[in-house]
Amino acid sequence: MSIQGRIEELSNRHRRLDQEIYEEQKRPAADEVRLHDLKRKKLKIKEELVTLRPN
């Protein structure tokens, strides 16, 4: 897979996680453990994107 392909894949996963976080936060009794896990995954993807993207 090319670097650009990896960046696109990670960007898509980042957007999906963002949507999952939004949906979980809308619930009346949001699962804080799940939210924490989703946010941790999103941050990890963001960190990888920063290392892959050219300056």
CHARMM internal coordinates of N, CA and C (Angstrom, degrees):
IC EDIT
DIST 1 N 1 CA 1.4510
DIST 1 CA 1 C 1.5312
ANGL 1 N 1 CA 1 C 108.47
DIST 1 C 2 N 1.3025
ANGL 1 CA 1 C 2 N 115.17
DIHE 1 N 1 CA 1 C 2 N 137.62
DIST 2 N 2 CA 1.4574
ANGL 1 C 2 N 2 CA 119.88
DIHE 1 CA 1 C 2 N 2 CA 178.68
DIST 2 CA 2 C 1.5352
ANGL 2 N 2 CA 2 C 110.27
DIHE 1 C 2 N 2 CA 2 C -74.11
DIST 2 C 3 N 1.3093
ANGL 2 CA 2 C 3 N 115.05
DIHE 2 N 2 CA 2 C 3 N 164.13
DIST 3 N 3 CA 1.4658
ANGL 2 C 3 N 3 CA 119.69
DIHE 2 CA 2 C 3 N 3 CA 178.53
DIST 3 CA 3 C 1.5251
ANGL 3 N 3 CA 3 C 109.35
DIHE 2 C 3 N 3 CA 3 C -62.63
DIST 3 C 4 N 1.3286
ANGL 3 CA 3 C 4 N 116.88
DIHE 3 N 3 CA 3 C 4 N -42.06
DIST 4 N 4 CA 1.4650
ANGL 3 C 4 N 4 CA 120.19
DIHE 3 CA 3 C 4 N 4 CA 179.52
DIST 4 CA 4 C 1.5293
ANGL 4 N 4 CA 4 C 110.89
DIHE 3 C 4 N 4 CA 4 C -61.96
DIST 4 C 5 N 1.3248
ANGL 4 CA 4 C 5 N 117.14
DIHE 4 N 4 CA 4 C 5 N -39.50
DIST 5 N 5 CA 1.4646
ANGL 4 C 5 N 5 CA 120.95
DIHE 4 CA 4 C 5 N 5 CA 177.44
DIST 5 CA 5 C 1.5183
ANGL 5 N 5 CA 5 C 111.46
DIHE 4 C 5 N 5 CA 5 C -63.27
DIST 5 C 6 N 1.3249
ANGL 5 CA 5 C 6 N 116.09
DIHE 5 N 5 CA 5 C 6 N -41.30
DIST 6 N 6 CA 1.4678
ANGL 5 C 6 N 6 CA 120.85
DIHE 5 CA 5 C 6 N 6 CA 178.39
DIST 6 CA 6 C 1.5256
ANGL 6 N 6 CA 6 C 110.46
DIHE 5 C 6 N 6 CA 6 C -64.68
DIST 6 C 7 N 1.3352
ANGL 6 CA 6 C 7 N 116.74
DIHE 6 N 6 CA 6 C 7 N -41.38
DIST 7 N 7 CA 1.4617
ANGL 6 C 7 N 7 CA 120.93
DIHE 6 CA 6 C 7 N 7 CA 178.56
DIST 7 CA 7 C 1.5301
ANGL 7 N 7 CA 7 C 110.15
DIHE 6 C 7 N 7 CA 7 C -61.31
DIST 7 C 8 N 1.3258
ANGL 7 CA 7 C 8 N 116.53
DIHE 7 N 7 CA 7 C 8 N -43.69
DIST 8 N 8 CA 1.4769
ANGL 7 C 8 N 8 CA 120.35
DIHE 7 CA 7 C 8 N 8 CA 179.38
DIST 8 CA 8 C 1.5242
ANGL 8 N 8 CA 8 C 111.05
DIHE 7 C 8 N 8 CA 8 C -64.04
DIST 8 C 9 N 1.3327
ANGL 8 CA 8 C 9 N 116.62
DIHE 8 N 8 CA 8 C 9 N -42.88
DIST 9 N 9 CA 1.4603
ANGL 8 C 9 N 9 CA 120.60
DIHE 8 CA 8 C 9 N 9 CA 178.90
DIST 9 CA 9 C 1.5281
ANGL 9 N 9 CA 9 C 110.67
DIHE 8 C 9 N 9 CA 9 C -61.17
DIST 9 C 10 N 1.3219
ANGL 9 CA 9 C 10 N 116.35
DIHE 9 N 9 CA 9 C 10 N -46.83
DIST 10 N 10 CA 1.4639
ANGL 9 C 10 N 10 CA 120.35
DIHE 9 CA 9 C 10 N 10 CA -179.86
DIST 10 CA 10 C 1.5285
ANGL 10 N 10 CA 10 C 111.33
DIHE 9 C 10 N 10 CA 10 C -65.30
DIST 10 C 11 N 1.3163
ANGL 10 CA 10 C 11 N 117.10
DIHE 10 N 10 CA 10 C 11 N -39.00
DIST 11 N 11 CA 1.4685
ANGL 10 C 11 N 11 CA 120.56
DIHE 10 CA 10 C 11 N 11 CA 178.18
DIST 11 CA 11 C 1.5246
ANGL 11 N 11 CA 11 C 110.90
DIHE 10 C 11 N 11 CA 11 C -62.24
DIST 11 C 12 N 1.3258
ANGL 11 CA 11 C 12 N 116.48
DIHE 11 N 11 CA 11 C 12 N -41.40
DIST 12 N 12 CA 1.4685
ANGL 11 C 12 N 12 CA 120.17
DIHE 11 CA 11 C 12 N 12 CA 177.82
DIST 12 CA 12 C 1.5202
ANGL 12 N 12 CA 12 C 111.11
DIHE 11 C 12 N 12 CA 12 C -64.26
DIST 12 C 13 N 1.3326
ANGL 12 CA 12 C 13 N 117.03
DIHE 12 N 12 CA 12 C 13 N -43.46
DIST 13 N 13 CA 1.4663
ANGL 12 C 13 N 13 CA 120.38
DIHE 12 CA 12 C 13 N 13 CA 178.27
DIST 13 CA 13 C 1.5275
ANGL 13 N 13 CA 13 C 110.38
DIHE 12 C 13 N 13 CA 13 C -63.36
DIST 13 C 14 N 1.3194
ANGL 13 CA 13 C 14 N 117.05
DIHE 13 N 13 CA 13 C 14 N -38.92
DIST 14 N 14 CA 1.4638
ANGL 13 C 14 N 14 CA 122.07
DIHE 13 CA 13 C 14 N 14 CA 179.32
DIST 14 CA 14 C 1.5243
ANGL 14 N 14 CA 14 C 110.07
DIHE 13 C 14 N 14 CA 14 C -61.68
DIST 14 C 15 N 1.3277
ANGL 14 CA 14 C 15 N 116.92
DIHE 14 N 14 CA 14 C 15 N -44.85
DIST 15 N 15 CA 1.4800
ANGL 14 C 15 N 15 CA 121.06
DIHE 14 CA 14 C 15 N 15 CA 178.38
DIST 15 CA 15 C 1.5277
ANGL 15 N 15 CA 15 C 111.57
DIHE 14 C 15 N 15 CA 15 C -63.99
DIST 15 C 16 N 1.3448
ANGL 15 CA 15 C 16 N 116.57
DIHE 15 N 15 CA 15 C 16 N -41.39
DIST 16 N 16 CA 1.4736
ANGL 15 C 16 N 16 CA 119.51
DIHE 15 CA 15 C 16 N 16 CA 179.01
DIST 16 CA 16 C 1.5233
ANGL 16 N 16 CA 16 C 110.76
DIHE 15 C 16 N 16 CA 16 C -63.76
DIST 16 C 17 N 1.3261
ANGL 16 CA 16 C 17 N 116.90
DIHE 16 N 16 CA 16 C 17 N -41.99
DIST 17 N 17 CA 1.4653
ANGL 16 C 17 N 17 CA 120.00
DIHE 16 CA 16 C 17 N 17 CA 178.26
DIST 17 CA 17 C 1.5236
ANGL 17 N 17 CA 17 C 110.71
DIHE 16 C 17 N 17 CA 17 C -64.03
DIST 17 C 18 N 1.3166
ANGL 17 CA 17 C 18 N 116.81
DIHE 17 N 17 CA 17 C 18 N -39.41
DIST 18 N 18 CA 1.4593
ANGL 17 C 18 N 18 CA 121.23
DIHE 17 CA 17 C 18 N 18 CA 177.23
DIST 18 CA 18 C 1.5282
ANGL 18 N 18 CA 18 C 110.13
DIHE 17 C 18 N 18 CA 18 C -58.94
DIST 18 C 19 N 1.3274
ANGL 18 CA 18 C 19 N 116.35
DIHE 18 N 18 CA 18 C 19 N -42.61
DIST 19 N 19 CA 1.4688
ANGL 18 C 19 N 19 CA 120.81
DIHE 18 CA 18 C 19 N 19 CA 178.74
DIST 19 CA 19 C 1.5264
ANGL 19 N 19 CA 19 C 110.95
DIHE 18 C 19 N 19 CA 19 C -66.67
DIST 19 C 20 N 1.3313
ANGL 19 CA 19 C 20 N 117.04
DIHE 19 N 19 CA 19 C 20 N -41.28
DIST 20 N 20 CA 1.4688
ANGL 19 C 20 N 20 CA 120.52
DIHE 19 CA 19 C 20 N 20 CA 178.16
DIST 20 CA 20 C 1.5246
ANGL 20 N 20 CA 20 C 110.88
DIHE 19 C 20 N 20 CA 20 C -62.25
DIST 20 C 21 N 1.3179
ANGL 20 CA 20 C 21 N 116.50
DIHE 20 N 20 CA 20 C 21 N -41.64
DIST 21 N 21 CA 1.4667
ANGL 20 C 21 N 21 CA 120.86
DIHE 20 CA 20 C 21 N 21 CA 178.51
DIST 21 CA 21 C 1.5234
ANGL 21 N 21 CA 21 C 109.62
DIHE 20 C 21 N 21 CA 21 C -62.35
DIST 21 C 22 N 1.3209
ANGL 21 CA 21 C 22 N 116.41
DIHE 21 N 21 CA 21 C 22 N -45.85
DIST 22 N 22 CA 1.4649
ANGL 21 C 22 N 22 CA 120.97
DIHE 21 CA 21 C 22 N 22 CA 179.32
DIST 22 CA 22 C 1.5320
ANGL 22 N 22 CA 22 C 110.62
DIHE 21 C 22 N 22 CA 22 C -58.95
DIST 22 C 23 N 1.3282
ANGL 22 CA 22 C 23 N 116.26
DIHE 22 N 22 CA 22 C 23 N -46.40
DIST 23 N 23 CA 1.4786
ANGL 22 C 23 N 23 CA 120.30
DIHE 22 CA 22 C 23 N 23 CA -179.55
DIST 23 CA 23 C 1.5252
ANGL 23 N 23 CA 23 C 111.24
DIHE 22 C 23 N 23 CA 23 C -63.38
DIST 23 C 24 N 1.3225
ANGL 23 CA 23 C 24 N 116.73
DIHE 23 N 23 CA 23 C 24 N -40.79
DIST 24 N 24 CA 1.4685
ANGL 23 C 24 N 24 CA 120.05
DIHE 23 CA 23 C 24 N 24 CA -179.43
DIST 24 CA 24 C 1.5298
ANGL 24 N 24 CA 24 C 110.36
DIHE 23 C 24 N 24 CA 24 C -66.49
DIST 24 C 25 N 1.3266
ANGL 24 CA 24 C 25 N 117.56
DIHE 24 N 24 CA 24 C 25 N -39.33
DIST 25 N 25 CA 1.4578
ANGL 24 C 25 N 25 CA 121.08
DIHE 24 CA 24 C 25 N 25 CA -179.32
DIST 25 CA 25 C 1.5221
ANGL 25 N 25 CA 25 C 112.07
DIHE 24 C 25 N 25 CA 25 C -68.51
DIST 25 C 26 N 1.3188
ANGL 25 CA 25 C 26 N 117.75
DIHE 25 N 25 CA 25 C 26 N -25.42
DIST 26 N 26 CA 1.4715
ANGL 25 C 26 N 26 CA 121.36
DIHE 25 CA 25 C 26 N 26 CA 178.59
DIST 26 CA 26 C 1.5164
ANGL 26 N 26 CA 26 C 112.32
DIHE 25 C 26 N 26 CA 26 C -73.06
DIST 26 C 27 N 1.3245
ANGL 26 CA 26 C 27 N 117.30
DIHE 26 N 26 CA 26 C 27 N -23.38
DIST 27 N 27 CA 1.4593
ANGL 26 C 27 N 27 CA 120.68
DIHE 26 CA 26 C 27 N 27 CA -177.81
DIST 27 CA 27 C 1.5226
ANGL 27 N 27 CA 27 C 109.73
DIHE 26 C 27 N 27 CA 27 C -65.21
DIST 27 C 28 N 1.3186
ANGL 27 CA 27 C 28 N 116.82
DIHE 27 N 27 CA 27 C 28 N 144.40
DIST 28 N 28 CA 1.4733
ANGL 27 C 28 N 28 CA 120.18
DIHE 27 CA 27 C 28 N 28 CA 179.70
DIST 28 CA 28 C 1.5293
ANGL 28 N 28 CA 28 C 112.79
DIHE 27 C 28 N 28 CA 28 C -59.97
DIST 28 C 29 N 1.3044
ANGL 28 CA 28 C 29 N 116.97
DIHE 28 N 28 CA 28 C 29 N -37.48
DIST 29 N 29 CA 1.4698
ANGL 28 C 29 N 29 CA 120.52
DIHE 28 CA 28 C 29 N 29 CA 179.47
DIST 29 CA 29 C 1.5241
ANGL 29 N 29 CA 29 C 107.87
DIHE 28 C 29 N 29 CA 29 C -120.46
DIST 29 C 30 N 1.3017
ANGL 29 CA 29 C 30 N 116.11
DIHE 29 N 29 CA 29 C 30 N 73.35
DIST 30 N 30 CA 1.4640
ANGL 29 C 30 N 30 CA 120.98
DIHE 29 CA 29 C 30 N 30 CA -178.04
DIST 30 CA 30 C 1.5270
ANGL 30 N 30 CA 30 C 110.61
DIHE 29 C 30 N 30 CA 30 C -61.15
DIST 30 C 31 N 1.3196
ANGL 30 CA 30 C 31 N 115.61
DIHE 30 N 30 CA 30 C 31 N 139.53
DIST 31 N 31 CA 1.4597
ANGL 30 C 31 N 31 CA 122.18
DIHE 30 CA 30 C 31 N 31 CA 178.57
DIST 31 CA 31 C 1.5325
ANGL 31 N 31 CA 31 C 107.72
DIHE 30 C 31 N 31 CA 31 C -82.34
DIST 31 C 32 N 1.3251
ANGL 31 CA 31 C 32 N 116.18
DIHE 31 N 31 CA 31 C 32 N 105.17
DIST 32 N 32 CA 1.4608
ANGL 31 C 32 N 32 CA 121.62
DIHE 31 CA 31 C 32 N 32 CA -175.75
DIST 32 CA 32 C 1.5282
ANGL 32 N 32 CA 32 C 112.14
DIHE 31 C 32 N 32 CA 32 C -64.40
DIST 32 C 33 N 1.3096
ANGL 32 CA 32 C 33 N 116.92
DIHE 32 N 32 CA 32 C 33 N -33.93
DIST 33 N 33 CA 1.4672
ANGL 32 C 33 N 33 CA 120.26
DIHE 32 CA 32 C 33 N 33 CA 179.14
DIST 33 CA 33 C 1.5252
ANGL 33 N 33 CA 33 C 109.51
DIHE 32 C 33 N 33 CA 33 C -67.15
DIST 33 C 34 N 1.3205
ANGL 33 CA 33 C 34 N 116.73
DIHE 33 N 33 CA 33 C 34 N -43.97
DIST 34 N 34 CA 1.4702
ANGL 33 C 34 N 34 CA 120.76
DIHE 33 CA 33 C 34 N 34 CA 178.08
DIST 34 CA 34 C 1.5309
ANGL 34 N 34 CA 34 C 110.44
DIHE 33 C 34 N 34 CA 34 C -64.18
DIST 34 C 35 N 1.3295
ANGL 34 CA 34 C 35 N 116.70
DIHE 34 N 34 CA 34 C 35 N -42.49
DIST 35 N 35 CA 1.4684
ANGL 34 C 35 N 35 CA 120.59
DIHE 34 CA 34 C 35 N 35 CA 178.45
DIST 35 CA 35 C 1.5318
ANGL 35 N 35 CA 35 C 110.61
DIHE 34 C 35 N 35 CA 35 C -59.58
DIST 35 C 36 N 1.3140
ANGL 35 CA 35 C 36 N 115.90
DIHE 35 N 35 CA 35 C 36 N -44.74
DIST 36 N 36 CA 1.4625
ANGL 35 C 36 N 36 CA 120.47
DIHE 35 CA 35 C 36 N 36 CA 179.98
DIST 36 CA 36 C 1.5334
ANGL 36 N 36 CA 36 C 110.12
DIHE 35 C 36 N 36 CA 36 C -61.04
DIST 36 C 37 N 1.3210
ANGL 36 CA 36 C 37 N 116.73
DIHE 36 N 36 CA 36 C 37 N -43.30
DIST 37 N 37 CA 1.4603
ANGL 36 C 37 N 37 CA 121.51
DIHE 36 CA 36 C 37 N 37 CA -179.96
DIST 37 CA 37 C 1.5296
ANGL 37 N 37 CA 37 C 111.25
DIHE 36 C 37 N 37 CA 37 C -64.18
DIST 37 C 38 N 1.3329
ANGL 37 CA 37 C 38 N 116.47
DIHE 37 N 37 CA 37 C 38 N -44.37
DIST 38 N 38 CA 1.4672
ANGL 37 C 38 N 38 CA 120.61
DIHE 37 CA 37 C 38 N 38 CA 179.30
DIST 38 CA 38 C 1.5291
ANGL 38 N 38 CA 38 C 111.11
DIHE 37 C 38 N 38 CA 38 C -62.99
DIST 38 C 39 N 1.3181
ANGL 38 CA 38 C 39 N 116.41
DIHE 38 N 38 CA 38 C 39 N -42.17
DIST 39 N 39 CA 1.4644
ANGL 38 C 39 N 39 CA 120.26
DIHE 38 CA 38 C 39 N 39 CA -179.94
DIST 39 CA 39 C 1.5290
ANGL 39 N 39 CA 39 C 111.32
DIHE 38 C 39 N 39 CA 39 C -66.94
DIST 39 C 40 N 1.3237
ANGL 39 CA 39 C 40 N 116.45
DIHE 39 N 39 CA 39 C 40 N -36.67
DIST 40 N 40 CA 1.4661
ANGL 39 C 40 N 40 CA 120.88
DIHE 39 CA 39 C 40 N 40 CA 177.85
DIST 40 CA 40 C 1.5301
ANGL 40 N 40 CA 40 C 109.95
DIHE 39 C 40 N 40 CA 40 C -64.32
DIST 40 C 41 N 1.3317
ANGL 40 CA 40 C 41 N 117.01
DIHE 40 N 40 CA 40 C 41 N -43.58
DIST 41 N 41 CA 1.4602
ANGL 40 C 41 N 41 CA 121.23
DIHE 40 CA 40 C 41 N 41 CA 178.35
DIST 41 CA 41 C 1.5326
ANGL 41 N 41 CA 41 C 111.02
DIHE 40 C 41 N 41 CA 41 C -63.63
DIST 41 C 42 N 1.3306
ANGL 41 CA 41 C 42 N 115.72
DIHE 41 N 41 CA 41 C 42 N -41.50
DIST 42 N 42 CA 1.4571
ANGL 41 C 42 N 42 CA 120.53
DIHE 41 CA 41 C 42 N 42 CA 179.63
DIST 42 CA 42 C 1.5279
ANGL 42 N 42 CA 42 C 110.65
DIHE 41 C 42 N 42 CA 42 C -62.76
DIST 42 C 43 N 1.3250
ANGL 42 CA 42 C 43 N 117.21
DIHE 42 N 42 CA 42 C 43 N -42.78
DIST 43 N 43 CA 1.4596
ANGL 42 C 43 N 43 CA 121.13
DIHE 42 CA 42 C 43 N 43 CA 179.34
DIST 43 CA 43 C 1.5250
ANGL 43 N 43 CA 43 C 111.02
DIHE 42 C 43 N 43 CA 43 C -64.45
DIST 43 C 44 N 1.3173
ANGL 43 CA 43 C 44 N 117.04
DIHE 43 N 43 CA 43 C 44 N -40.48
DIST 44 N 44 CA 1.4599
ANGL 43 C 44 N 44 CA 120.85
DIHE 43 CA 43 C 44 N 44 CA 179.33
DIST 44 CA 44 C 1.5329
ANGL 44 N 44 CA 44 C 110.40
DIHE 43 C 44 N 44 CA 44 C -61.92
DIST 44 C 45 N 1.3165
ANGL 44 CA 44 C 45 N 116.88
DIHE 44 N 44 CA 44 C 45 N -41.47
DIST 45 N 45 CA 1.4667
ANGL 44 C 45 N 45 CA 121.20
DIHE 44 CA 44 C 45 N 45 CA 177.70
DIST 45 CA 45 C 1.5227
ANGL 45 N 45 CA 45 C 110.13
DIHE 44 C 45 N 45 CA 45 C -64.89
DIST 45 C 46 N 1.3270
ANGL 45 CA 45 C 46 N 116.52
DIHE 45 N 45 CA 45 C 46 N -43.24
DIST 46 N 46 CA 1.4653
ANGL 45 C 46 N 46 CA 120.02
DIHE 45 CA 45 C 46 N 46 CA 179.47
DIST 46 CA 46 C 1.5226
ANGL 46 N 46 CA 46 C 110.74
DIHE 45 C 46 N 46 CA 46 C -60.27
DIST 46 C 47 N 1.3265
ANGL 46 CA 46 C 47 N 117.06
DIHE 46 N 46 CA 46 C 47 N -42.29
DIST 47 N 47 CA 1.4569
ANGL 46 C 47 N 47 CA 120.69
DIHE 46 CA 46 C 47 N 47 CA 179.30
DIST 47 CA 47 C 1.5291
ANGL 47 N 47 CA 47 C 111.15
DIHE 46 C 47 N 47 CA 47 C -62.27
DIST 47 C 48 N 1.3238
ANGL 47 CA 47 C 48 N 116.42
DIHE 47 N 47 CA 47 C 48 N -40.38
DIST 48 N 48 CA 1.4626
ANGL 47 C 48 N 48 CA 119.79
DIHE 47 CA 47 C 48 N 48 CA 178.02
DIST 48 CA 48 C 1.5304
ANGL 48 N 48 CA 48 C 110.99
DIHE 47 C 48 N 48 CA 48 C -66.65
DIST 48 C 49 N 1.3222
ANGL 48 CA 48 C 49 N 116.55
DIHE 48 N 48 CA 48 C 49 N -39.53
DIST 49 N 49 CA 1.4648
ANGL 48 C 49 N 49 CA 119.97
DIHE 48 CA 48 C 49 N 49 CA 177.91
DIST 49 CA 49 C 1.5297
ANGL 49 N 49 CA 49 C 111.18
DIHE 48 C 49 N 49 CA 49 C -61.23
DIST 49 C 50 N 1.3184
ANGL 49 CA 49 C 50 N 116.88
DIHE 49 N 49 CA 49 C 50 N -40.40
DIST 50 N 50 CA 1.4580
ANGL 49 C 50 N 50 CA 120.98
DIHE 49 CA 49 C 50 N 50 CA -179.81
DIST 50 CA 50 C 1.5304
ANGL 50 N 50 CA 50 C 110.04
DIHE 49 C 50 N 50 CA 50 C -61.61
DIST 50 C 51 N 1.3243
ANGL 50 CA 50 C 51 N 117.46
DIHE 50 N 50 CA 50 C 51 N -39.23
DIST 51 N 51 CA 1.4519
ANGL 50 C 51 N 51 CA 119.69
DIHE 50 CA 50 C 51 N 51 CA -179.45
DIST 51 CA 51 C 1.5241
ANGL 51 N 51 CA 51 C 112.43
DIHE 50 C 51 N 51 CA 51 C -73.17
DIST 51 C 52 N 1.3315
ANGL 51 CA 51 C 52 N 118.11
DIHE 51 N 51 CA 51 C 52 N -26.25
DIST 52 N 52 CA 1.4684
ANGL 51 C 52 N 52 CA 121.25
DIHE 51 CA 51 C 52 N 52 CA -178.14
DIST 52 CA 52 C 1.5148
ANGL 52 N 52 CA 52 C 114.22
DIHE 51 C 52 N 52 CA 52 C -86.80
DIST 52 C 53 N 1.3128
ANGL 52 CA 52 C 53 N 116.33
DIHE 52 N 52 CA 52 C 53 N -32.42
DIST 53 N 53 CA 1.4697
ANGL 52 C 53 N 53 CA 119.67
DIHE 52 CA 52 C 53 N 53 CA -176.12
DIST 53 CA 53 C 1.5157
ANGL 53 N 53 CA 53 C 110.92
DIHE 52 C 53 N 53 CA 53 C -73.89
DIST 53 C 54 N 1.3390
ANGL 53 CA 53 C 54 N 115.68
DIHE 53 N 53 CA 53 C 54 N 138.32
DIST 54 N 54 CA 1.4710
ANGL 53 C 54 N 54 CA 118.27
DIHE 53 CA 53 C 54 N 54 CA 176.38
DIST 54 CA 54 C 1.5286
ANGL 54 N 54 CA 54 C 110.09
DIHE 53 C 54 N 54 CA 54 C -70.24
DIST 54 C 55 N 1.3083
ANGL 54 CA 54 C 55 N 116.21
DIHE 54 N 54 CA 54 C 55 N 152.88
DIST 55 N 55 CA 1.4776
ANGL 54 C 55 N 55 CA 120.93
DIHE 54 CA 54 C 55 N 55 CA -178.25
DIST 55 CA 55 C 1.4521
ANGL 55 N 55 CA 55 C 112.18
DIHE 54 C 55 N 55 CA 55 C -70.92
END
COOR INIT
IC SEED 1 N 1 CA 1 C
IC BUILD
